[in-house]
C-alpha cells in the first residue's frame, strides 16, 4: 500500500479517503478500475496523477495501466472539468444537420470555447466523436443525458435548466 506522507494537503488526504471508499464499494480487484474511476470523476470532477497512482497501488496494478485506461476513455480524461459537461457530437451527420450553428451558440451562451471550462467552474464544453444519435442529429450529451434534434432554442433551455437546478 502507498504510504501517504503526513505533509499531504487536506484535499490530497481526502482524495485517498475517497478512493479507499470507492474501492470498498466496488471491490479491490482489477475489474473495479473503471467503476472506481467513473465514480471518482463524478465526485471530484477530475482524475489527477496522484489519484491514478493511489488507485494503481490500491488495486495492485501498474500506474501506466491506470493512466492508459483514463487516457483511452474520453469520459474519464485527465484534468478537471466543470460541474456540468456539455459534449456536442461532431460526426458528419450532426455537422450536416447544423451542429456548427449549435457549437457557435454554445460558445456564445457559455462564454468559452470548446475544450474550456467557464470561469465559475460550472460548465465544460467538449466535442464528442459520436454519441450514437445520428437519427436525431444534431445531438449532444448534457452531463450524461443524450439530447437530439437540437435547435438553438432547445440548447438555451437545456443550459438554463442546468443553471436553475444548481440554484436549488
PALO-699461 format. One record per atom (N, C-alpha, C): x, y negated, z negated; residue in one letter; residue number from 0. Coordinates in pm, 1 decimal. Layout:
N
REC  X  Y  Z  A  NUM
...
***
This chain:
168
REC  82.5  118.5  0.0  X  0
REC  0.0  0.0  0.0  X  0
REC  87.2  -125.2  0.0  X  0
REC  36.2  -227.4  65.9  X  1
REC  105.8  -355.2  73.2  X  1
REC  108.1  -419.2  -65.4  X  1
REC  222.4  -466.5  -107.6  X  2
REC  234.9  -539.8  -232.5  X  2
REC  201.7  -685.1  -204.4  X  2
REC  99.8  -737.2  -266.1  X  3
REC  60.2  -874.9  -242.9  X  3
REC  137.7  -963.7  -339.0  X  3
REC  227.9  -1048.2  -287.1  X  4
REC  306.1  -1136.3  -374.4  X  4
REC  215.6  -1231.0  -451.4  X  4
REC  255.3  -1261.3  -573.3  X  5
REC  173.1  -1346.6  -658.3  X  5
REC  162.7  -1488.9  -606.4  X  5
REC  256.1  -1530.8  -522.1  X  6
REC  252.0  -1667.4  -470.9  X  6
REC  154.1  -1685.8  -354.8  X  6
REC  84.3  -1578.5  -315.0  X  7
REC  -14.1  -1595.6  -208.5  X  7
REC  -119.2  -1697.8  -250.3  X  7
REC  -160.0  -1776.1  -155.8  X  8
REC  -265.3  -1874.7  -183.1  X  8
REC  -394.2  -1801.7  -218.6  X  8
REC  -483.2  -1869.7  -286.1  X  9
REC  -609.7  -1808.6  -327.2  X  9
REC  -686.1  -1752.6  -208.7  X  9
REC  -683.5  -1823.4  -96.4  X  10
REC  -754.0  -1776.4  21.9  X  10
REC  -695.7  -1644.9  73.1  X  10
REC  -563.5  -1635.0  70.9  X  11
REC  -500.0  -1512.1  117.2  X  11
REC  -528.0  -1397.2  21.6  X  11
REC  -529.4  -1424.4  -108.3  X  12
REC  -564.9  -1321.6  -205.6  X  12
REC  -710.0  -1279.3  -184.8  X  12
REC  -796.1  -1376.8  -155.7  X  13
REC  -935.9  -1345.6  -125.2  X  13
REC  -948.8  -1261.2  -0.2  X  13
REC  -860.3  -1284.4  94.7  X  14
REC  -859.3  -1205.5  217.2  X  14
REC  -834.2  -1058.6  185.7  X  14
REC  -735.7  -1032.1  102.1  X  15
REC  -703.5  -894.5  64.7  X  15
REC  -822.1  -829.6  -6.1  X  15
REC  -886.0  -903.6  -94.3  X  16
REC  -1004.9  -851.0  -163.6  X  16
REC  -1116.9  -821.8  -64.5  X  16
REC  -1138.1  -911.4  32.0  X  17
REC  -1241.5  -889.7  133.8  X  17
REC  -1212.5  -764.2  215.3  X  17
REC  -1088.0  -747.4  255.2  X  18
REC  -1050.9  -629.6  334.3  X  18
REC  -1071.1  -502.9  252.5  X  18
REC  -1030.2  -505.5  127.8  X  19
REC  -1049.3  -387.9  42.3  X  19
REC  -1197.6  -353.7  27.9  X  19
REC  -1281.9  -455.6  13.0  X  20
REC  -1425.9  -432.1  0.9  X  20
REC  -1482.4  -373.1  130.3  X  20
REC  -1435.8  -422.0  243.7  X  21
REC  -1483.3  -369.4  371.5  X  21
REC  -1437.2  -225.4  393.7  X  21
REC  -1317.9  -195.2  350.5  X  22
REC  -1268.5  -57.2  361.8  X  22
REC  -1348.9  34.0  269.7  X  22
REC  -1383.2  -15.2  154.0  X  23
REC  -1467.9  63.6  64.4  X  23
REC  -1604.1  89.1  129.7  X  23
REC  -1655.2  -10.2  198.5  X  24
REC  -1785.9  1.8  265.3  X  24
REC  -1780.1  98.1  384.2  X  24
REC  -1675.3  84.9  467.7  X  25
REC  -1668.6  161.7  592.6  X  25
REC  -1582.2  286.9  584.9  X  25
REC  -1500.6  297.8  482.2  X  26
REC  -1411.2  412.2  469.1  X  26
REC  -1269.5  374.3  507.7  X  26
REC  -1175.3  453.0  460.7  X  27
REC  -1034.6  422.6  480.9  X  27
REC  -969.0  501.8  591.2  X  27
REC  -1047.4  546.0  687.0  X  28
REC  -993.9  624.4  798.5  X  28
REC  -971.2  535.7  920.7  X  28
REC  -893.9  585.7  1014.0  X  29
REC  -861.3  514.3  1137.7  X  29
REC  -988.2  469.7  1212.4  X  29
REC  -1092.4  553.2  1211.2  X  30
REC  -1214.5  518.3  1284.8  X  30
REC  -1295.0  406.8  1217.2  X  30
REC  -1249.1  359.1  1103.3  X  31
REC  -1312.8  245.4  1037.0  X  31
REC  -1257.7  112.0  1087.1  X  31
REC  -1153.9  116.9  1168.5  X  32
REC  -1085.4  -5.7  1209.6  X  32
REC  -1179.9  -106.8  1273.9  X  32
REC  -1252.5  -67.0  1375.3  X  33
REC  -1338.8  -163.4  1445.7  X  33
REC  -1451.5  -214.7  1356.4  X  33
REC  -1524.1  -129.4  1282.6  X  34
REC  -1627.8  -186.0  1194.3  X  34
REC  -1571.6  -283.1  1089.8  X  34
REC  -1454.6  -252.4  1036.0  X  35
REC  -1394.5  -343.9  938.3  X  35
REC  -1358.8  -476.0  1005.9  X  35
REC  -1298.8  -468.4  1124.6  X  36
REC  -1263.0  -590.3  1197.3  X  36
REC  -1386.8  -673.2  1232.0  X  36
REC  -1493.9  -606.6  1273.4  X  37
REC  -1616.8  -678.6  1307.3  X  37
REC  -1672.4  -753.0  1184.9  X  37
REC  -1678.0  -683.4  1073.9  X  38
REC  -1730.3  -748.0  952.7  X  38
REC  -1637.6  -858.1  902.8  X  38
REC  -1506.9  -835.3  914.4  X  39
REC  -1410.4  -937.1  872.8  X  39
REC  -1426.4  -1063.9  956.0  X  39
REC  -1441.5  -1047.8  1087.0  X  40
REC  -1461.7  -1162.9  1175.2  X  40
REC  -1592.3  -1233.1  1139.1  X  40
REC  -1696.6  -1157.5  1112.2  X  41
REC  -1825.9  -1218.3  1077.1  X  41
REC  -1815.6  -1296.6  945.9  X  41
REC  -1742.3  -1242.9  849.0  X  42
REC  -1730.1  -1309.9  719.4  X  42
REC  -1640.4  -1432.0  724.5  X  42
REC  -1525.1  -1418.7  789.6  X  43
REC  -1422.3  -1522.9  782.4  X  43
REC  -1407.9  -1604.1  910.7  X  43
REC  -1472.3  -1559.8  1017.4  X  44
REC  -1467.2  -1624.0  1149.2  X  44
REC  -1325.8  -1629.4  1206.7  X  44
REC  -1240.4  -1540.9  1159.7  X  45
REC  -1107.5  -1528.5  1217.6  X  45
REC  -1044.7  -1397.3  1173.5  X  45
REC  -948.0  -1353.4  1251.2  X  46
REC  -867.3  -1237.6  1214.5  X  46
REC  -722.5  -1284.3  1223.5  X  46
REC  -663.9  -1308.1  1109.8  X  47
REC  -527.9  -1362.4  1104.9  X  47
REC  -423.8  -1251.6  1114.5  X  47
REC  -299.7  -1292.5  1134.0  X  48
REC  -188.7  -1196.3  1136.1  X  48
REC  -178.5  -1124.0  1002.6  X  48
REC  -198.3  -1197.0  893.0  X  49
REC  -194.1  -1134.1  761.8  X  49
REC  -305.5  -1030.4  748.6  X  49
REC  -424.4  -1063.7  796.1  X  50
REC  -535.8  -969.2  788.5  X  50
REC  -503.4  -841.3  866.0  X  50
REC  -444.2  -856.9  984.0  X  51
REC  -408.7  -738.7  1062.4  X  51
REC  -304.2  -654.5  990.4  X  51
REC  -208.1  -719.6  926.4  X  52
REC  -103.0  -646.8  853.9  X  52
REC  -161.6  -572.3  733.8  X  52
REC  -245.8  -640.0  657.0  X  53
REC  -307.3  -577.4  539.2  X  53
REC  -393.8  -460.0  582.4  X  53
REC  -472.4  -479.4  685.9  X  54
REC  -560.6  -373.3  734.4  X  54
REC  -480.0  -253.3  784.4  X  54
REC  -373.3  -280.1  856.7  X  55
REC  -287.5  -170.4  903.7  X  55
REC  -232.5  -92.5  785.7  X  55
REC  -189.0  -163.3  683.8  X  56
REC  -134.9  -97.2  565.2  X  56
REC  -241.8  -14.4  495.3  X  56
REC  -359.5  -71.9  478.3  X  57
REC  -467.4  -2.8  406.9  X  57
REC  -514.4  121.8  481.9  X  57
REC  -514.3  115.8  615.8  X  58
REC  -560.3  231.2  695.8  X  58
REC  -445.5  322.7  736.5  X  58
REC  -323.6  286.7  696.4  X  59
REC  -204.0  365.1  726.9  X  59
REC  -186.7  386.0  877.5  X  59
REC  -198.3  276.2  950.0  X  60
REC  -174.6  278.6  1094.5  X  60
REC  -76.1  167.9  1128.7  X  60
REC  -8.6  177.6  1241.0  X  61
REC  88.6  73.3  1277.2  X  61
REC  19.8  -61.8  1301.3  X  61
REC  81.4  -170.6  1254.9  X  62
REC  24.1  -304.2  1277.4  X  62
REC  0.7  -333.4  1425.1  X  62
REC  86.4  -281.7  1511.6  X  63
REC  70.0  -306.3  1654.9  X  63
REC  -60.1  -245.0  1707.0  X  63
REC  -104.3  -137.0  1644.6  X  64
REC  -231.2  -75.9  1685.4  X  64
REC  -348.6  -166.8  1649.3  X  64
REC  -343.5  -225.5  1530.8  X  65
REC  -449.3  -318.7  1489.9  X  65
REC  -449.8  -439.1  1583.7  X  65
REC  -332.2  -495.4  1609.1  X  66
REC  -322.9  -609.6  1699.7  X  66
REC  -372.3  -572.5  1839.2  X  66
REC  -339.8  -453.8  1885.2  X  67
REC  -385.1  -409.2  2016.7  X  67
REC  -536.3  -404.8  2026.0  X  67
REC  -601.9  -355.8  1922.1  X  68
REC  -748.2  -350.0  1920.6  X  68
REC  -806.0  -491.4  1919.1  X  68
REC  -750.0  -577.2  1833.3  X  69
REC  -800.0  -714.7  1821.7  X  69
REC  -782.8  -790.3  1952.7  X  69
REC  -668.1  -773.8  2017.0  X  70
REC  -644.1  -848.2  2140.4  X  70
REC  -716.5  -788.2  2260.3  X  70
REC  -751.3  -660.3  2255.1  X  71
REC  -822.2  -596.9  2366.2  X  71
REC  -969.8  -637.0  2368.5  X  71
REC  -1033.3  -635.4  2253.9  X  72
REC  -1176.2  -665.2  2247.1  X  72
REC  -1197.9  -814.9  2229.9  X  72
REC  -1257.9  -876.2  2329.2  X  73
REC  -1280.5  -1020.2  2331.1  X  73
REC  -1351.3  -1069.8  2205.5  X  73
REC  -1444.7  -992.5  2155.8  X  74
REC  -1526.0  -1038.4  2044.6  X  74
REC  -1452.9  -1030.6  1910.7  X  74
REC  -1334.2  -972.4  1909.2  X  75
REC  -1256.9  -964.1  1785.6  X  75
REC  -1144.8  -1065.5  1781.1  X  75
REC  -1107.9  -1121.2  1887.2  X  76
REC  -995.8  -1211.9  1908.8  X  76
REC  -925.7  -1267.4  1784.6  X  76
REC  -800.0  -1293.8  1803.8  X  77
REC  -718.1  -1357.9  1701.3  X  77
REC  -756.6  -1505.5  1696.4  X  77
REC  -749.8  -1564.6  1581.3  X  78
REC  -776.6  -1707.6  1568.6  X  78
REC  -916.9  -1735.0  1519.0  X  78
REC  -933.7  -1855.3  1472.3  X  79
REC  -1061.0  -1896.9  1413.1  X  79
REC  -1161.7  -1936.8  1519.8  X  79
REC  -1287.5  -1917.4  1488.4  X  80
REC  -1397.1  -1964.4  1572.4  X  80
REC  -1493.2  -2043.8  1484.5  X  80
REC  -1585.2  -2108.8  1549.8  X  81
REC  -1687.2  -2182.3  1476.2  X  81
REC  -1788.0  -2088.5  1413.3  X  81
REC  -1875.7  -2145.7  1336.2  X  82
REC  -1981.1  -2068.3  1272.1  X  82
REC  -2069.1  -2001.4  1377.2  X  82
REC  -2092.0  -2070.8  1487.9  X  83
REC  -2169.7  -2016.1  1598.7  X  83
REC  -2079.0  -2008.5  1721.1  X  83
REC  -2083.4  -1895.2  1789.2  X  84
REC  -2004.4  -1878.0  1910.5  X  84
REC  -2100.3  -1863.6  2027.4  X  84
REC  -2083.9  -1953.8  2123.3  X  85
REC  -2164.4  -1952.4  2244.8  X  85
REC  -2075.8  -1900.3  2357.1  X  85
REC  -2117.4  -1789.7  2419.4  X  86
REC  -2040.7  -1730.3  2528.7  X  86
REC  -2126.9  -1732.8  2655.0  X  86
REC  -2082.6  -1807.9  2753.7  X  87
REC  -2154.6  -1818.4  2880.2  X  87
REC  -2095.4  -1721.3  2980.6  X  87
REC  -2180.8  -1643.7  3042.8  X  88
REC  -2136.6  -1546.4  3141.8  X  88
REC  -2086.3  -1618.5  3266.8  X  88
REC  -1974.7  -1571.2  3319.2  X  89
REC  -1919.0  -1634.5  3438.3  X  89
REC  -1904.3  -1536.1  3554.7  X  89
REC  -1992.2  -1437.8  3560.4  X  90
REC  -1990.3  -1346.1  3673.9  X  90
REC  -2045.0  -1417.4  3797.9  X  90
REC  -2027.7  -1354.4  3911.0  X  91
REC  -2073.8  -1412.4  4036.5  X  91
REC  -2224.5  -1435.7  4035.6  X  91
REC  -2300.3  -1339.7  3982.0  X  92
REC  -2446.1  -1357.1  3980.8  X  92
REC  -2487.2  -1475.7  3893.2  X  92
REC  -2421.4  -1494.0  3780.9  X  93
REC  -2453.8  -1609.0  3695.4  X  93
REC  -2410.4  -1739.6  3761.3  X  93
REC  -2293.0  -1736.4  3823.6  X  94
REC  -2244.8  -1857.0  3891.7  X  94
REC  -2341.2  -1897.6  4003.3  X  94
REC  -2386.9  -1800.4  4079.6  X  95
REC  -2480.4  -1829.6  4189.8  X  95
REC  -2616.0  -1877.7  4138.9  X  95
REC  -2649.0  -1841.2  4015.4  X  96
REC  -2778.1  -1880.4  3958.3  X  96
REC  -2770.8  -2011.4  3880.2  X  96
REC  -2654.2  -2076.7  3879.8  X  97
REC  -2645.3  -2208.7  3817.2  X  97
REC  -2566.1  -2216.2  3687.9  X  97
REC  -2480.2  -2119.4  3660.4  X  98
REC  -2401.8  -2122.1  3536.8  X  98
REC  -2311.4  -2245.5  3529.4  X  98
REC  -2268.4  -2296.5  3643.8  X  99
REC  -2183.1  -2415.6  3643.7  X  99
REC  -2252.0  -2534.3  3579.1  X  99
REC  -2377.6  -2554.8  3613.7  X  100
REC  -2454.4  -2664.8  3554.2  X  100
REC  -2480.3  -2642.4  3406.1  X  100
REC  -2503.0  -2517.0  3369.8  X  101
REC  -2522.8  -2482.2  3228.8  X  101
REC  -2393.7  -2509.3  3151.8  X  101
REC  -2280.7  -2472.8  3210.9  X  102
REC  -2150.0  -2495.2  3146.1  X  102
REC  -2128.2  -2644.1  3121.8  X  102
REC  -2154.6  -2726.3  3221.9  X  103
REC  -2138.4  -2871.3  3205.7  X  103
REC  -2228.4  -2924.0  3094.6  X  103
REC  -2350.9  -2873.8  3090.0  X  104
REC  -2445.4  -2918.3  2986.7  X  104
REC  -2397.5  -2876.8  2847.5  X  104
REC  -2350.3  -2753.2  2834.0  X  105
REC  -2299.0  -2707.0  2704.5  X  105
REC  -2182.9  -2794.0  2657.9  X  105
REC  -2091.3  -2823.9  2748.0  X  106
REC  -1977.1  -2907.7  2712.4  X  106
REC  -2023.0  -3046.9  2669.2  X  106
REC  -2122.3  -3099.7  2738.3  X  107
REC  -2174.0  -3233.0  2705.0  X  107
REC  -2245.0  -3231.5  2569.4  X  107
REC  -2331.7  -3133.6  2547.8  X  108
REC  -2409.4  -3126.4  2424.2  X  108
REC  -2319.8  -3101.6  2302.4  X  108
REC  -2221.3  -3013.5  2319.1  X  109
REC  -2135.3  -2978.5  2206.1  X  109
REC  -2013.7  -3070.0  2193.6  X  109
REC  -1978.4  -3139.4  2299.2  X  110
REC  -1865.4  -3231.3  2294.8  X  110
REC  -1729.7  -3163.3  2296.4  X  110
REC  -1725.2  -3039.1  2343.1  X  111
REC  -1598.9  -2965.2  2354.0  X  111
REC  -1596.2  -2891.0  2487.1  X  111
REC  -1477.0  -2855.7  2528.8  X  112
REC  -1459.7  -2776.1  2649.5  X  112
REC  -1459.6  -2628.1  2612.8  X  112
REC  -1470.6  -2544.4  2714.0  X  113
REC  -1464.2  -2400.3  2690.0  X  113
REC  -1329.2  -2365.0  2628.6  X  113
REC  -1333.1  -2277.4  2529.2  X  114
REC  -1213.3  -2239.0  2456.4  X  114
REC  -1188.2  -2325.0  2334.2  X  114
REC  -1277.3  -2419.7  2307.2  X  115
REC  -1258.9  -2510.1  2193.7  X  115
REC  -1370.9  -2493.8  2091.7  X  115
REC  -1344.1  -2546.0  1972.7  X  116
REC  -1440.4  -2546.5  1863.0  X  116
REC  -1470.7  -2690.3  1825.8  X  116
REC  -1596.2  -2717.6  1794.8  X  117
REC  -1634.0  -2853.3  1755.5  X  117
REC  -1556.6  -2893.7  1630.0  X  117
REC  -1528.1  -3023.6  1616.0  X  118
REC  -1450.5  -3070.1  1500.2  X  118
REC  -1511.1  -3031.1  1365.0  X  118
REC  -1643.1  -3015.5  1357.8  X  119
REC  -1706.8  -2976.9  1231.8  X  119
REC  -1703.0  -2826.4  1206.9  X  119
REC  -1646.9  -2750.8  1302.3  X  120
REC  -1634.5  -2606.1  1286.0  X  120
REC  -1764.0  -2529.1  1305.4  X  120
REC  -1864.1  -2594.6  1359.5  X  121
REC  -1995.0  -2529.2  1375.1  X  121
REC  -2005.8  -2444.5  1502.3  X  121
REC  -1948.7  -2491.0  1613.8  X  122
REC  -1966.8  -2421.6  1741.2  X  122
REC  -1834.7  -2398.4  1813.2  X  122
REC  -1820.9  -2279.7  1869.4  X  123
REC  -1710.9  -2248.2  1960.2  X  123
REC  -1773.6  -2213.6  2093.1  X  123
REC  -1715.6  -2265.6  2198.8  X  124
REC  -1765.9  -2244.1  2333.8  X  124
REC  -1666.6  -2156.8  2409.4  X  124
REC  -1713.5  -2042.5  2459.6  X  125
REC  -1626.2  -1947.7  2528.6  X  125
REC  -1692.7  -1895.2  2654.7  X  125
REC  -1609.9  -1843.4  2741.9  X  126
REC  -1657.7  -1772.4  2859.6  X  126
REC  -1671.0  -1624.3  2825.2  X  126
REC  -1762.9  -1557.2  2891.0  X  127
REC  -1774.9  -1411.1  2883.1  X  127
REC  -1767.4  -1358.7  3025.6  X  127
REC  -1694.9  -1251.1  3044.6  X  128
REC  -1680.5  -1197.3  3179.2  X  128
REC  -1806.0  -1127.0  3227.2  X  128
REC  -1882.4  -1068.7  3139.8  X  129
REC  -2011.0  -1009.0  3175.3  X  129
REC  -2082.2  -973.1  3046.5  X  129
REC  -2210.2  -1002.2  3041.3  X  130
REC  -2287.9  -961.4  2924.8  X  130
REC  -2401.4  -868.2  2965.2  X  130
REC  -2399.3  -823.0  3089.6  X  131
REC  -2495.0  -722.5  3134.3  X  131
REC  -2635.1  -773.6  3158.4  X  131
REC  -2647.8  -898.9  3193.9  X  132
REC  -2780.9  -955.6  3217.9  X  132
REC  -2790.3  -1017.2  3357.3  X  132
REC  -2731.2  -951.6  3455.2  X  133
REC  -2729.3  -1006.2  3591.1  X  133
REC  -2869.6  -1028.1  3647.3  X  133
REC  -2965.7  -949.9  3600.6  X  134
REC  -3103.1  -966.2  3648.3  X  134
REC  -3171.7  -1088.2  3587.6  X  134
REC  -3106.1  -1152.6  3490.2  X  135
REC  -3163.2  -1270.5  3424.4  X  135
REC  -3064.0  -1386.9  3425.9  X  135
REC  -2984.5  -1394.0  3528.9  X  136
REC  -2881.0  -1496.8  3539.5  X  136
REC  -2944.2  -1635.1  3554.8  X  136
REC  -2873.9  -1738.3  3504.7  X  137
REC  -2753.4  -1734.8  3423.0  X  137
REC  -2786.3  -1693.3  3280.0  X  137
REC  -2686.5  -1632.7  3214.1  X  138
REC  -2708.6  -1577.7  3080.7  X  138
REC  -2594.6  -1616.1  2987.8  X  138
REC  -2623.4  -1608.8  2858.5  X  139
REC  -2521.0  -1636.7  2757.9  X  139
REC  -2551.6  -1558.2  2632.0  X  139
REC  -2452.3  -1552.2  2545.8  X  140
REC  -2470.0  -1499.0  2411.3  X  140
REC  -2464.2  -1616.9  2315.9  X  140
REC  -2566.6  -1632.0  2235.7  X  141
REC  -2568.6  -1732.4  2129.5  X  141
REC  -2549.4  -1653.0  2001.5  X  141
REC  -2428.4  -1656.3  1948.7  X  142
REC  -2384.6  -1565.4  1844.1  X  142
REC  -2396.5  -1424.8  1903.1  X  142
REC  -2479.4  -1340.2  1850.4  X  143
REC  -2491.6  -1205.2  1905.5  X  143
REC  -2620.7  -1185.9  1983.2  X  143
REC  -2694.1  -1292.5  2005.1  X  144
REC  -2822.7  -1283.2  2074.2  X  144
REC  -2805.6  -1314.9  2222.6  X  144
REC  -2842.0  -1221.1  2306.3  X  145
REC  -2834.6  -1240.5  2450.8  X  145
REC  -2955.7  -1320.2  2497.7  X  145
REC  -2928.6  -1420.3  2580.5  X  146
REC  -3034.2  -1506.2  2632.0  X  146
REC  -3013.9  -1521.5  2781.4  X  146
REC  -3117.7  -1492.9  2858.1  X  147
REC  -3107.9  -1503.5  3002.6  X  147
REC  -3201.5  -1607.3  3060.1  X  147
REC  -3197.6  -1618.9  3192.5  X  148
REC  -3281.9  -1714.1  3266.1  X  148
REC  -3267.0  -1854.4  3207.9  X  148
REC  -3142.0  -1893.7  3187.4  X  149
REC  -3114.1  -2021.6  3123.3  X  149
REC  -3147.5  -2140.7  3211.0  X  149
REC  -3195.2  -2243.0  3145.5  X  150
REC  -3212.2  -2375.4  3204.9  X  150
REC  -3145.0  -2473.5  3108.9  X  150
REC  -3121.5  -2592.9  3153.3  X  151
REC  -3063.4  -2695.4  3066.9  X  151
REC  -3153.7  -2716.5  2945.3  X  151
REC  -3283.4  -2718.2  2966.7  X  152
REC  -3377.9  -2739.5  2856.5  X  152
REC  -3371.6  -2625.2  2755.1  X  152
REC  -3363.5  -2503.5  2805.9  X  153
REC  -3358.4  -2386.8  2716.7  X  153
REC  -3228.7  -2386.2  2635.0  X  153
REC  -3119.0  -2423.1  2697.7  X  154
REC  -2990.8  -2430.1  2626.5  X  154
REC  -2999.0  -2533.6  2514.6  X  154
REC  -3058.2  -2648.2  2543.3  X  155
REC  -3073.9  -2752.5  2441.4  X  155
REC  -3157.3  -2700.4  2324.9  X  155
REC  -3265.6  -2629.0  2353.9  X  156
REC  -3349.7  -2571.6  2248.7  X  156
REC  -3271.2  -2473.1  2162.0  X  156
REC  -3189.8  -2390.2  2225.6  X  157
REC  -3111.5  -2290.0  2152.3  X  157
REC  -3011.0  -2358.3  2059.8  X  157
REC  -2938.3  -2455.3  2112.3  X  158
REC  -2839.0  -2527.6  2031.2  X  158
REC  -2909.6  -2600.4  1916.4  X  158
REC  -3019.3  -2668.3  1946.9  X  159
REC  -3093.8  -2738.6  1843.3  X  159
REC  -3145.5  -2641.0  1736.5  X  159
REC  -3187.9  -2523.7  1779.5  X  160
REC  -3235.3  -2421.3  1685.5  X  160
REC  -3125.0  -2373.5  1592.9  X  160
REC  -3006.2  -2354.5  1648.1  X  161
REC  -2892.3  -2312.9  1564.7  X  161
REC  -2855.4  -2421.6  1465.3  X  161
REC  -2857.2  -2546.1  1511.4  X  162
REC  -2827.5  -2658.0  1420.8  X  162
REC  -2931.5  -2668.2  1310.4  X  162
REC  -3058.4  -2651.5  1346.3  X  163
REC  -3165.7  -2659.4  1246.6  X  163
REC  -3155.8  -2546.7  1145.1  X  163
REC  -3119.2  -2428.6  1191.1  X  164
REC  -3104.8  -2314.4  1099.2  X  164
REC  -2993.2  -2338.8  997.9  X  164
REC  -2891.1  -2412.4  1039.8  X  165
REC  -2780.4  -2445.1  948.0  X  165
REC  -2826.0  -2542.5  839.2  X  165
REC  -2928.3  -2620.6  866.9  X  166
REC  -2976.6  -2721.3  771.4  X  166
REC  -3057.8  -2659.1  657.7  X  166
REC  -3104.1  -2535.2  679.6  X  167
REC  -3190.3  -2469.8  579.0  X  167
REC  -3110.0  -2416.3  465.1  X  167
***
